[in-house]
């Protein structure tokens, strides 16, 4: 295996994608000071798992997905202070957006979370903030896992509509 720094294909991929990849990571809410670290993780994963890329797949698109996953992992490691941004990114899938979430969007998320019933907020917090699995929550609330997945799908849709309406109203 050729070291990444000696692989012409890898060097070309980095040259062609580094700017957009860093924008994607920053758009996920990763602090600017940590964007390069997360980008490095993406490129390390690429160099270690190049053979996993299906033939014909656009490498920039593949890296975009890896950047999203590495950003989510960053937030899991740095959980407390960034949980709402992770939830927002997952809710609205802003990882595919050209622009990072704006301050009004973050404010709208906070307002919309406050409008939910306490038990709905507790479920979201248990999953997104405390990392509890949907299966765990289903068992705790004596529901089937599929039913709990539906609860979360509905809550995400409620929040998505609320955030969009709130942002449009400002």
N, C-alpha and C positions, 0 to 999 in steps of 0.2 A: 504494500500500500504506500503510495506517495504521500509525503507530508503535505498538508494543505498549502503551506507557503511555497511548495515546489510544484504544485499541480496547476498547469495553465488553465484548465477548465474552471477550477475552483477560484483562481485569481480573477478570471473574467466575470464569473457570477458575482463575486464580491464587488468588483468595480461597477457592474451594471445595476446592482440592486441595493447597495448599502444606503444610499440616500433615502429611497422609498421605504426600505425596511425600518430605518430609524424613525421616519415619520409615522409609520404604522405603530411602532412600539410606543412612541410619545403619545399618539392618538388614543392608545389604550389607557393612558393616564399614568404611565410609568414616569417618575420624576426624571427630568432632563439629566441630572447627575448620574442616573442609573441606566439610561437608555443604551449606552455603549456596552455595558456589562450584559444586558439582556440580548443585544444584537450578537455579541460574541457567543453566547450560549446557542443562539440559533445557528450560527455558522459552524460551531463545533458539532452540533447535532447533524448538520448537513454533511460535514466531512466524515463523520462516523457512520452515517446511514445512507449514503448516496445510492446504494443498491436498492433501497426501499422505494425510490421514486419511480412510479410507473412510467413506462415508455410513453412519450408523446405529451406528458404533462408539462404545462408552462412552469418553469422553475420559479418565476416571480410569484405566481399564485401559490405554489407549494410553500415557498418561504413565508408568504403572508399567513398561511395557516400555522406554520411553525412559530412565527412571531406571536400570534395570538395565544397559542398554547404556552409559550415561554413567558409571556406577560402574565397570564393567569397564574402560572407557577410562581412568578415573582411576587404577586399579590398574596398568594397563599403563605409564602415565607415571610412576608412583611404585613401580615394580615390586619392587625387592628386599625391602622390609620387609613387604609385604602379599600376597605370592604365595600363601601357604597359605590365606588367607581367600578369595581369588578362587577357588582350586581348590575349597574347601569350598562356597562359594556355588553354583558350577557343578555340583558333585557332587550336592548335596542340593536344589538349586534353592530355597534359602531366601529367594530374592527374593520368593516368593509367600507367605511366612510372615508372620504378624502380629508375630512377635517376632524380634529380632536373634539371631544365633548366640550361645549362651552360652559362658562360659569352659569348662565341662565339655565342650562340643562341640568347641571348639578343641583342648583336651587330648586328647580322644578321637581327633581327626583325626591329631594327632602320634603317638599310640600306634599307630594303625592303619597309618600310613605306615611306621613302624618294623617292623611285622610282615610287610610285603611283601618279596619277594625283591629283592636289590640291583638286578637288571636292570629290575624293574618300577618301582622308585622312580626309577631313572635315566630311564626313559621319561617318567614323569609330570613329573619335574623339567625334562627337556628341553623338554617341551611347555608346561607351566604357568609355569615359572620363567624359562626362557630364550626362550620365545615361538617355538620351532621348530614348524613346521607338521607336521601328521600326514603329509602327502605327503612332506615332507623325511625324516621319520623312517622312513617306509615304504621309501623308496629306499635310505637308509643301511643298513637292516636287511634289504634284499633281499626285501621283501614287497610285495604289492599294497596300494594305498591302502585298499581296502575291508577287507582283512584287518587292517590297522593300526587302522582305525576300530573293528573288532570287539574288538581287544585293549583299546583305550581304553574301550569300552562295558563290557567285563567288569571292568576295573580299577575303573571308577567304581562299578559295582554291588557289587563286593567291598568297597570302602571304605564305601559307603553302609550296607551291612548291618553291617559292623564298627563303624562309628560309632554306629549306632542301638543295637546290642547293648551297646556299651561305656557309652553314656550311660544306658541303662535299668538297667544293673548298678550304677550309682553312686547 
